[in-house]
Amino acid sequence: MDEEQILIITGPNMAGKSTVLRQAALIVLMAQMGSFVPASKARIGIVDRIFTRIGASDDLYRGHSTFMVEMIETARIVHQSTPKSLLILDEIGRGTSTFDGVSIAWAVIEYLHERRGQGVKTLFATHYHELTTLARLLPRVRNYNIAVKEWQGRVLFLRKMVRGGASHSYGIEVARLAGLPKSIIERGREILEQLEAGGLPELEECSPIRRARKAAHKQVSMEFLEAQPSMLQKRLEEVKPDDLTPMEALRTLYELKRLAEEK
């Protein structure tokens, strides 16, 4: 508790972050009952309550969106929890824009770290990798991730939690496993590379129809060029460098340049 009070858990989709959170809550609950727990050794302190913020659901009857429900539950947790509580938080801030979500999640972690001057025991699963920076800023925050291994272009889930933060969520790989069309997966990887490089894909590139037309037009153009030698190619074949004077060579160079620009 003095060293690892808040664990920020990152890792790919389907790797088991939510499973780890639920497992921890159940083990603590079983220990409080005096039951055996599935561990060779465990040191579990007394907790007064276990708070959870897991899953996504709306409350249309009361006019609450999914994100509003998430914020109401989070508000209750931060107000009612004590330093003896255990908090299980899964994906805080995911129902709004990325910047809003990261900002809310970051502020919640800071608040829980300083709650009543002692902080609250918290397991915080997230895909916001920016939050791993908090382990360097707050003394009782630690990073853990659900380990994976990349092998032959695929992602293998190792089903174990290790120290350190994850750098990728592998969402596109999970989309592939779910059965999305190959064209969507390939285009998603292209866009991801451009976004990670700091750029944005152009509108023309975003349209599969336009890309298909562009590829077809390029293919037709190449076939035409291969079938019909250009004026530039013909002129190059006629040039005999050894027979040219310096002045003729210069004039020929300008002529070839003009033909290249017309092409």
C-alpha positions as a Markdown table, in Angstrom:
| # | Residue | x | y | z |
|---|---|---|---|---|
| 1 | Met | 0.0 | 0.0 | 0.0 |
| 2 | Asp | 2.8 | 2.4 | 0.8 |
| 3 | Glu | 4.5 | 1.7 | -2.5 |
| 4 | Glu | 1.9 | 0.4 | -4.9 |
| 5 | Gln | -1.5 | 2.0 | -4.1 |
| 6 | Ile | -2.8 | 2.6 | -7.6 |
| 7 | Leu | -2.1 | 0.1 | -10.4 |
| 8 | Ile | -2.6 | 1.4 | -14.0 |
| 9 | Ile | -3.2 | -1.7 | -16.1 |
| 10 | Thr | -2.7 | -1.4 | -19.9 |
| 11 | Gly | -2.7 | -4.0 | -22.6 |
| 12 | Pro | -4.4 | -5.2 | -25.8 |
| 13 | Asn | -8.1 | -5.8 | -26.2 |
| 14 | Met | -9.0 | -9.4 | -25.2 |
| 15 | Ala | -5.7 | -9.8 | -23.3 |
| 16 | Gly | -7.6 | -10.1 | -20.0 |
| 17 | Lys | -7.5 | -6.7 | -18.2 |
| 18 | Ser | -11.1 | -6.9 | -17.1 |
| 19 | Thr | -10.6 | -10.5 | -16.0 |
| 20 | Val | -7.8 | -9.5 | -13.8 |
| 21 | Leu | -9.9 | -6.8 | -12.2 |
| 22 | Arg | -12.8 | -9.1 | -11.5 |
| 23 | Gln | -10.5 | -11.8 | -10.2 |
| 24 | Ala | -8.9 | -9.4 | -7.7 |
| 25 | Ala | -12.2 | -8.2 | -6.5 |
| 26 | Leu | -13.5 | -11.7 | -6.0 |
| 27 | Ile | -10.3 | -12.8 | -4.2 |
| 28 | Val | -10.6 | -9.8 | -1.8 |
| 29 | Leu | -14.3 | -10.6 | -1.2 |
| 30 | Met | -13.5 | -14.3 | -0.5 |
| 31 | Ala | -10.7 | -13.3 | 1.9 |
| 32 | Gln | -13.0 | -11.0 | 3.8 |
| 33 | Met | -15.4 | -14.0 | 4.3 |
| 34 | Gly | -12.6 | -16.1 | 5.7 |
| 35 | Ser | -12.5 | -18.3 | 2.6 |
| 36 | Phe | -9.5 | -19.9 | 0.9 |
| 37 | Val | -8.3 | -18.0 | -2.2 |
| 38 | Pro | -6.8 | -19.3 | -5.4 |
| 39 | Ala | -3.2 | -18.3 | -4.6 |
| 40 | Ser | -0.1 | -20.0 | -3.1 |
| 41 | Lys | 0.4 | -17.0 | -1.0 |
| 42 | Ala | -1.7 | -13.8 | -0.4 |
| 43 | Arg | -1.5 | -10.8 | 1.9 |
| 44 | Ile | -4.8 | -9.0 | 1.8 |
| 45 | Gly | -5.7 | -6.1 | 4.1 |
| 46 | Ile | -9.1 | -5.3 | 5.5 |
| 47 | Val | -11.4 | -3.4 | 3.1 |
| 48 | Asp | -14.6 | -1.6 | 4.1 |
| 49 | Arg | -16.2 | -1.7 | 0.6 |
| 50 | Ile | -15.4 | -2.8 | -3.0 |
| 51 | Phe | -16.4 | -0.2 | -5.6 |
| 52 | Thr | -16.6 | -1.2 | -9.3 |
| 53 | Arg | -17.0 | 0.8 | -12.5 |
| 54 | Ile | -17.1 | -1.8 | -15.2 |
| 55 | Gly | -18.9 | -2.1 | -18.5 |
| 56 | Ala | -21.0 | 0.3 | -20.6 |
| 57 | Ser | -24.7 | 0.8 | -20.4 |
| 58 | Asp | -27.2 | 3.6 | -20.7 |
| 59 | Asp | -30.2 | 4.5 | -18.6 |
| 60 | Leu | -32.8 | 5.7 | -21.1 |
| 61 | Tyr | -35.6 | 5.7 | -18.6 |
| 62 | Arg | -33.8 | 8.5 | -16.7 |
| 63 | Gly | -32.5 | 10.2 | -19.8 |
| 64 | His | -28.9 | 9.2 | -19.1 |
| 65 | Ser | -26.5 | 8.4 | -21.9 |
| 66 | Thr | -23.8 | 5.7 | -21.5 |
| 67 | Phe | -21.2 | 8.3 | -20.7 |
| 68 | Met | -23.5 | 10.0 | -18.2 |
| 69 | Val | -24.0 | 6.7 | -16.4 |
| 70 | Glu | -20.3 | 6.2 | -16.3 |
| 71 | Met | -19.7 | 9.7 | -14.8 |
| 72 | Ile | -22.5 | 9.2 | -12.2 |
| 73 | Glu | -21.0 | 5.9 | -11.1 |
| 74 | Thr | -17.5 | 7.4 | -11.0 |
| 75 | Ala | -18.7 | 10.4 | -9.0 |
| 76 | Arg | -20.3 | 8.1 | -6.4 |
| 77 | Ile | -17.1 | 6.1 | -6.1 |
| 78 | Val | -14.8 | 9.1 | -5.6 |
| 79 | His | -17.2 | 10.6 | -3.0 |
| 80 | Gln | -17.9 | 7.5 | -1.0 |
| 81 | Ser | -14.6 | 5.6 | -1.1 |
| 82 | Thr | -12.2 | 5.7 | 1.8 |
| 83 | Pro | -8.5 | 4.8 | 2.2 |
| 84 | Lys | -9.7 | 1.3 | 3.3 |
| 85 | Ser | -11.8 | 0.8 | 0.1 |
| 86 | Leu | -10.8 | -1.2 | -3.0 |
| 87 | Leu | -11.7 | 0.4 | -6.3 |
| 88 | Ile | -12.0 | -1.5 | -9.6 |
| 89 | Leu | -12.2 | 0.9 | -12.5 |
| 90 | Asp | -12.3 | -0.3 | -16.0 |
| 91 | Glu | -12.0 | 2.3 | -18.9 |
| 92 | Ile | -12.9 | 5.6 | -17.3 |
| 93 | Gly | -13.5 | 8.3 | -19.9 |
| 94 | Arg | -14.0 | 6.2 | -23.0 |
| 95 | Gly | -17.5 | 7.6 | -23.9 |
| 96 | Thr | -16.3 | 11.0 | -25.0 |
| 97 | Ser | -13.5 | 12.5 | -27.1 |
| 98 | Thr | -10.0 | 11.3 | -26.6 |
| 99 | Phe | -8.7 | 14.5 | -25.0 |
| 100 | Asp | -11.7 | 14.7 | -22.7 |
| 101 | Gly | -11.4 | 11.1 | -21.7 |
| 102 | Val | -7.7 | 11.2 | -21.0 |
| 103 | Ser | -8.2 | 14.4 | -19.0 |
| 104 | Ile | -11.0 | 13.0 | -16.8 |
| 105 | Ala | -9.1 | 9.7 | -16.2 |
| 106 | Trp | -5.9 | 11.6 | -15.3 |
| 107 | Ala | -7.7 | 13.9 | -12.9 |
| 108 | Val | -9.5 | 10.9 | -11.2 |
| 109 | Ile | -6.2 | 9.1 | -10.6 |
| 110 | Glu | -4.6 | 12.2 | -9.1 |
| 111 | Tyr | -7.7 | 12.7 | -6.9 |
| 112 | Leu | -7.6 | 9.0 | -5.7 |
| 113 | His | -3.9 | 9.2 | -5.1 |
| 114 | Glu | -4.4 | 12.1 | -2.7 |
| 115 | Arg | -7.8 | 11.1 | -1.3 |
| 116 | Arg | -7.9 | 12.2 | 2.4 |
| 117 | Gly | -4.1 | 12.4 | 2.3 |
| 118 | Gln | -3.7 | 8.6 | 2.2 |
| 119 | Gly | -5.1 | 7.6 | -1.2 |
| 120 | Val | -7.3 | 4.7 | -2.1 |
| 121 | Lys | -6.3 | 1.1 | -3.3 |
| 122 | Thr | -7.2 | 1.1 | -7.0 |
| 123 | Leu | -6.9 | -1.1 | -10.0 |
| 124 | Phe | -7.3 | 1.1 | -13.1 |
| 125 | Ala | -7.5 | -0.6 | -16.5 |
| 126 | Thr | -7.2 | 1.7 | -19.5 |
| 127 | His | -6.3 | 2.0 | -23.2 |
| 128 | Tyr | -5.1 | 5.6 | -22.6 |
| 129 | His | -1.4 | 4.9 | -22.7 |
| 130 | Glu | -0.7 | 8.5 | -21.8 |
| 131 | Leu | -1.8 | 7.7 | -18.2 |
| 132 | Thr | 1.3 | 5.5 | -17.7 |
| 133 | Thr | 3.2 | 8.8 | -17.3 |
| 134 | Leu | 1.6 | 9.2 | -13.9 |
| 135 | Ala | 3.8 | 6.4 | -12.5 |
| 136 | Arg | 6.7 | 8.9 | -12.9 |
| 137 | Leu | 4.8 | 11.8 | -11.3 |
| 138 | Leu | 3.0 | 10.2 | -8.4 |
| 139 | Pro | 4.9 | 8.1 | -5.8 |
| 140 | Arg | 2.3 | 5.4 | -5.2 |
| 141 | Val | 1.3 | 4.8 | -8.8 |
| 142 | Arg | 2.7 | 1.8 | -10.7 |
| 143 | Asn | 2.3 | 0.5 | -14.3 |
| 144 | Tyr | 1.4 | -3.1 | -15.2 |
| 145 | Asn | 0.3 | -4.6 | -18.5 |
| 146 | Ile | -1.2 | -7.9 | -19.7 |
| 147 | Ala | 1.6 | -9.4 | -21.7 |
| 148 | Val | 1.4 | -10.3 | -25.4 |
| 149 | Lys | 3.9 | -11.6 | -28.0 |
| 150 | Glu | 4.0 | -10.7 | -31.7 |
| 151 | Trp | 4.7 | -13.7 | -33.8 |
| 152 | Gln | 4.6 | -14.0 | -37.6 |
| 153 | Gly | 2.4 | -10.9 | -37.9 |
| 154 | Arg | -0.1 | -12.1 | -35.3 |
| 155 | Val | -0.6 | -11.3 | -31.6 |
| 156 | Leu | -0.4 | -14.1 | -29.0 |
| 157 | Phe | -2.1 | -13.4 | -25.6 |
| 158 | Leu | 0.2 | -14.7 | -22.8 |
| 159 | Arg | -2.5 | -14.4 | -20.1 |
| 160 | Lys | -0.2 | -12.9 | -17.4 |
| 161 | Met | 0.3 | -9.5 | -15.8 |
| 162 | Val | 3.8 | -8.1 | -15.8 |
| 163 | Arg | 5.3 | -4.8 | -14.7 |
| 164 | Gly | 5.5 | -1.9 | -17.1 |
| 165 | Gly | 3.1 | -0.1 | -19.5 |
| 166 | Ala | 1.9 | -1.4 | -22.8 |
| 167 | Ser | 2.6 | 0.7 | -25.9 |
| 168 | His | -0.2 | -0.7 | -28.2 |
| 169 | Ser | -3.8 | -1.9 | -27.9 |
| 170 | Tyr | -3.8 | -4.1 | -31.0 |
| 171 | Gly | -7.4 | -3.2 | -31.7 |
| 172 | Ile | -7.0 | -3.8 | -35.4 |
| 173 | Glu | -5.7 | -7.4 | -34.7 |
| 174 | Val | -8.8 | -8.0 | -32.5 |
| 175 | Ala | -11.0 | -6.6 | -35.3 |
| 176 | Arg | -9.4 | -9.2 | -37.6 |
| 177 | Leu | -10.1 | -12.0 | -35.2 |
| 178 | Ala | -13.7 | -10.8 | -35.0 |
| 179 | Gly | -14.1 | -11.3 | -38.8 |
| 180 | Leu | -14.0 | -7.8 | -40.3 |
| 181 | Pro | -13.3 | -7.9 | -44.1 |
| 182 | Lys | -9.7 | -8.0 | -45.1 |
| 183 | Ser | -10.0 | -4.7 | -47.0 |
| 184 | Ile | -11.1 | -2.9 | -43.8 |
| 185 | Ile | -8.2 | -4.4 | -41.8 |
| 186 | Glu | -5.6 | -3.5 | -44.4 |
| 187 | Arg | -7.0 | 0.0 | -44.7 |
| 188 | Gly | -7.2 | 0.4 | -40.9 |
| 189 | Arg | -3.5 | -0.5 | -40.7 |
| 190 | Glu | -2.6 | 2.1 | -43.4 |
| 191 | Ile | -4.6 | 4.8 | -41.5 |
| 192 | Leu | -3.0 | 3.8 | -38.2 |
| 193 | Glu | 0.5 | 4.2 | -39.6 |
| 194 | Gln | -0.3 | 7.6 | -40.9 |
| 195 | Leu | -1.9 | 8.7 | -37.6 |
| 196 | Glu | 1.0 | 7.4 | -35.6 |
| 197 | Ala | 3.4 | 9.3 | -37.9 |
| 198 | Gly | 1.5 | 12.5 | -36.9 |
| 199 | Gly | -0.5 | 12.9 | -40.2 |
| 200 | Leu | -4.0 | 12.4 | -41.3 |
| 201 | Pro | -5.2 | 10.4 | -44.3 |
| 202 | Glu | -6.4 | 12.4 | -47.2 |
| 203 | Leu | -10.1 | 12.3 | -48.1 |
| 204 | Glu | -9.4 | 10.7 | -51.5 |
| 205 | Glu | -7.4 | 8.0 | -49.9 |
| 206 | Cys | -10.2 | 7.3 | -47.4 |
| 207 | Ser | -12.6 | 6.3 | -50.1 |
| 208 | Pro | -12.3 | 2.7 | -51.2 |
| 209 | Ile | -14.2 | 3.5 | -54.5 |
| 210 | Arg | -11.8 | 6.4 | -55.3 |
| 211 | Arg | -8.8 | 4.3 | -54.5 |
| 212 | Ala | -10.1 | 1.4 | -56.7 |
| 213 | Arg | -10.7 | 3.9 | -59.6 |
| 214 | Lys | -7.3 | 5.4 | -59.1 |
| 215 | Ala | -5.6 | 2.0 | -59.2 |
| 216 | Ala | -7.6 | 1.0 | -62.3 |
| 217 | His | -6.7 | 4.3 | -64.0 |
| 218 | Lys | -3.0 | 3.8 | -63.1 |
| 219 | Gln | -3.1 | 0.2 | -64.5 |
| 220 | Val | -4.7 | 1.4 | -67.8 |
| 221 | Ser | -2.2 | 4.2 | -68.1 |
| 222 | Met | 0.8 | 1.8 | -67.6 |
| 223 | Glu | -0.6 | -0.6 | -70.1 |
| 224 | Phe | -1.0 | 2.3 | -72.7 |
| 225 | Leu | 2.5 | 3.5 | -72.0 |
| 226 | Glu | 3.9 | 0.1 | -72.4 |
| 227 | Ala | 2.0 | -0.4 | -75.7 |
| 228 | Gln | 2.7 | 3.1 | -77.1 |
| 229 | Pro | 6.3 | 4.3 | -77.0 |
| 230 | Ser | 6.4 | 8.0 | -76.0 |
| 231 | Met | 8.0 | 10.8 | -78.1 |
| 232 | Leu | 10.7 | 11.1 | -75.3 |
| 233 | Gln | 11.5 | 7.4 | -75.7 |
| 234 | Lys | 11.7 | 7.6 | -79.5 |
| 235 | Arg | 13.9 | 10.7 | -79.3 |
| 236 | Leu | 16.2 | 9.0 | -76.8 |
| 237 | Glu | 16.6 | 6.0 | -79.1 |
| 238 | Glu | 17.6 | 8.4 | -82.0 |
| 239 | Val | 20.3 | 10.2 | -80.0 |
| 240 | Lys | 23.9 | 9.2 | -80.6 |
| 241 | Pro | 26.0 | 10.9 | -77.9 |
| 242 | Asp | 29.3 | 10.1 | -79.6 |
| 243 | Asp | 28.3 | 12.0 | -82.7 |
| 244 | Leu | 27.2 | 15.2 | -81.0 |
| 245 | Thr | 29.2 | 18.4 | -80.7 |
| 246 | Pro | 29.0 | 20.2 | -77.3 |
| 247 | Met | 26.5 | 22.7 | -78.7 |
| 248 | Glu | 24.3 | 19.9 | -80.2 |
| 249 | Ala | 24.4 | 18.0 | -77.0 |
| 250 | Leu | 23.2 | 21.0 | -75.1 |
| 251 | Arg | 20.3 | 21.6 | -77.6 |
| 252 | Thr | 19.4 | 17.9 | -77.4 |
| 253 | Leu | 19.3 | 18.1 | -73.6 |
| 254 | Tyr | 16.9 | 21.0 | -73.7 |
| 255 | Glu | 14.7 | 19.2 | -76.2 |
| 256 | Leu | 14.6 | 16.1 | -74.1 |
| 257 | Lys | 13.7 | 18.2 | -71.1 |
| 258 | Arg | 10.8 | 19.8 | -73.0 |
| 259 | Leu | 9.5 | 16.4 | -74.1 |
| 260 | Ala | 9.7 | 15.1 | -70.5 |
| 261 | Glu | 7.6 | 18.1 | -69.3 |
| 262 | Glu | 5.0 | 17.6 | -72.0 |
| 263 | Lys | 4.7 | 14.0 | -70.9 |
